[in-house]
Amino acid sequence: MSRAAGRENVRYQPPLDGVRALAVLAVLLFHAGVRQLPGGFLGVDAFFVLSGFLITSLLLGELQRTGGIALGAFWMRRARRLLPALLATLVVVALLARTLAGGEELALVRGDALATLAYVANWRMIYRGTDYFAQNAAPSPLQHTWSLGIEEQFYLCWPVIAIAVIVFAPRLTRRARTYLARPPHTRWMRRTRPRWAHPAPTRLERPTQPRAARRTQPRTASRTPIRWRRPTQTRLASPTPTSLERPTRPDAARRTQTSWTRPAHTRSTRPAHTRWARTTPAGPAHEEAGPRQASRTQRFGRGILLALVLAGALASAITAALLYREGDVGRAYFGTDTRAQALFIGCALALVLSGREPGFRRRGQRISGVAAALGLVVTGFLWAYADGTQAWLYRGGLTLGALGVVAVLWHVSVVPAGTLSRVLSVAPLVMIGQISYGLYLWHWPLFQLLDADRTGVTGTRLIMLRLAVVLAVAIASYWLIERPVRRGVRRPAWFAGRRAAMASALAVTVLVAGTVAAVMSGTRPATVTAAAPVVVFPSGATSAGASAAHGPMTRAGRKPGGQPRITILGDSVAWTVGTYLPEHPGLTVTTRAIQGCGIALLPDILTQGSPHTNYPNCEHWPDRWRSAIRLDDPDVAVILLNRWELMDRRIQGGYQHVGQPAFDTYLSGQLTEGISIAKSRGAQIVLLTAAYTRRSERPDGGLYPEDEPIRVDAWNHLLQATALRFPGQVSVLDLNAVTCPGGRFAWDVGGLRIRSDGLHFTPPGVQQVIAPWLLPQVARIAVAGPPAPQGRATARPD
């Protein structure tokens, strides 16, 4: 390939910015909640294909022009391109961490930021946490950086692999070929360099002049030349003349000429012990042999590299298919090994195009046009219909999407003046493509900041607001941060070389250290002062209409103990209430709630619009409740259930939810079973109403069905109806009225943050709002029995 062809691989191509623009717009619209683009997340794969194609083209172009690849310069260019905007984003997220995440999630955000800085965010998202709260926490404001982690891992490893294969693989192959050409019985022998290129001259051939005279002869050719100092072609270009061709000349004449300049007729007069040294006059063939040999070596190396990337793409596709798990696609979605197939496919295109002459490209124009048309159809179909949880996507769908993008890249590369290239080169798309990195980097934290709760708008207006803000921030980031750093400033002549490298390294170190400090400071959980103990006064707690003599503490068969015993049962919301209680002298409270498990066991669930199923061992909740009641022998069992009973579950052939007759019948049976287990040793039962929730918004700002207030009201009415079937044994306390004053969801009560993630309660909220209201009541019930008459739970006003 000529030098001009080498430049062709790295020239600026506006259609590629158009492809970037379409890819980033697909991702933004998907995250914004545009329902017509459910597969817009595959725009990330288009970025992967582009990265593989462009980076490989740059490396091959540099190798062709300079004969090598400057790894330090390459990595420095990548750092100047990616780090400035990323560091700015991390600092902003750290400053807004307390707004974007609750107290319990700040530690998770800190880990996310550090993983993003180390470019391992994709593995962080896979192994973000093993406990229930980490697995079900709100999406991280840095969740989108998983793709940047994969790309940076590619930038670090791929140049090294390319150099190793293109430069060193041909040498190893030649050595292996030479080794295999030897007779099998001699392959084990160590091959040594012969002392003489030809057999030593016999006694008859040796000169007869005295030894002293021979010592004065020049010894420049007395040893075999080192082979790497002269190309092989120069040693083999002309054979050594035979003894019949060597005329005799005086020694003095011979000594005045070198082996590279003396005429052929003078060579026979050389001393016999130097006649083995071969000479070849220089010429055009010798001068051009080196470049031709280098070109053949690089072409052979590219072939090996192409075979490796194709094998890598196949292995990645197989890995994605094997690691896919229904209901848990995180490992297959975020893994470097499963998503590298798109990068490898882009690398393969660069390798194919870089090793071909322009004539080959012209012959492939028609074929590339057909392939591009099919690629557009495939890409459009996937973006319009793909779902990130479907099995077929990981069993060939990701590979098909990457092939569709690479077909488009192939066509715009070989037909730069074609219709598709002109369409992708329109000014708006090129401009969006140039700031695509900033758009992708800033959009996700800004989308989380600009939610419906803070802005007061939903639907199309919220989408337009988010896109406008992200566009403005990305433009500012490009002109004020990315472009100045990438292009650099004019430096004086003395500030170059080692000084410039050291200054750059120092600047990067300072910026990274400053970012780490900002992240650690911004994500430090707020100091929580210990709440004052709750005084429950169990000795004087009595209830109108009931006496202490009839309370559950005086029941027959009760385990010995002078304090009222309370056991809290339920799901993760009940766990937060029981775990975060302050000191409560005179009262024994045990938390037996099961995180992630309610009482509904139907396996097919819809949560946040996606299929889900019960967590392992949730089906054993009745056994665990029985064990808890047997061990604790409580006087009062408090039951709090909120989330899992509000989700859609498949029953009688379709998805139903609370408030529908068939599902209400099922839930009533499950609740009755739970009450029967909890009161099996004579305990009084307290049912706490579910509080309104806002676990997460839909991308368009609306609420998911399980967060709708109407479902919470339906569940609370079901609690009241079930309690009426156990008169004198079951009480209902309205937790919803305490934590959602005014009948609406609230993050704060009395200026105190009581919700961490829209569902669970914060420690201060439990200690200062819930516990002072709850503990005296359950203590009174433990001593004197349930209040009479019972009231109804407060419903949400219309």
Salt bridges, closest charged atoms under 4 A:
GLU8 OE2 - ARG11 NH1 3.95
GLU8 OE1 - ARG361 NH1 3.31
ASP17 OD1 - ARG20 NH1 2.53
ASP45 OD1 - ARG339 NH2 2.42
GLU62 OE1 - ARG77 NH2 3.98
ASP112 OD1 - ARG124 NE 2.77
ASP112 OD2 - ARG128 NH2 2.82
ASP251 OD1 - ARG254 NH2 1.68
GLU288 OE1 - ARG292 NH1 3.40
ASP337 OD2 - ARG331 NH2 2.78
ASP451 OD2 - ARG454 NH1 3.04
ASP453 OD1 - ARG694 NH1 3.04
GLU482 OE1 - ARG81 NH1 3.25
ASP604 OD2 - ARG650 NE 3.43
GLU619 OE2 - HIS620 NE2 3.56
ASP623 OD1 - ARG626 NH1 3.14
ASP632 OD1 - ARG592 NH2 2.83
ASP633 OD1 - ARG555 NH2 2.64
ASP633 OD2 - ARG565 NH2 3.37
ASP633 OD1 - ARG681 NE 3.20
ASP635 OD1 - ARG555 NH1 2.67
ASP635 OD1 - ARG558 NE 2.65
ASP648 OD1 - ARG711 NH1 2.94
ASP700 OD2 - ARG35 NH2 3.90
ASP700 OD1 - ARG698 NE 3.31
GLU706 OE2 - ARG643 NH2 3.93
ASP707 OD1 - ARG643 NH1 2.45
ASP757 OD2 - ARG695 NH2 3.81
ASP757 OD2 - HIS760 ND1 2.84
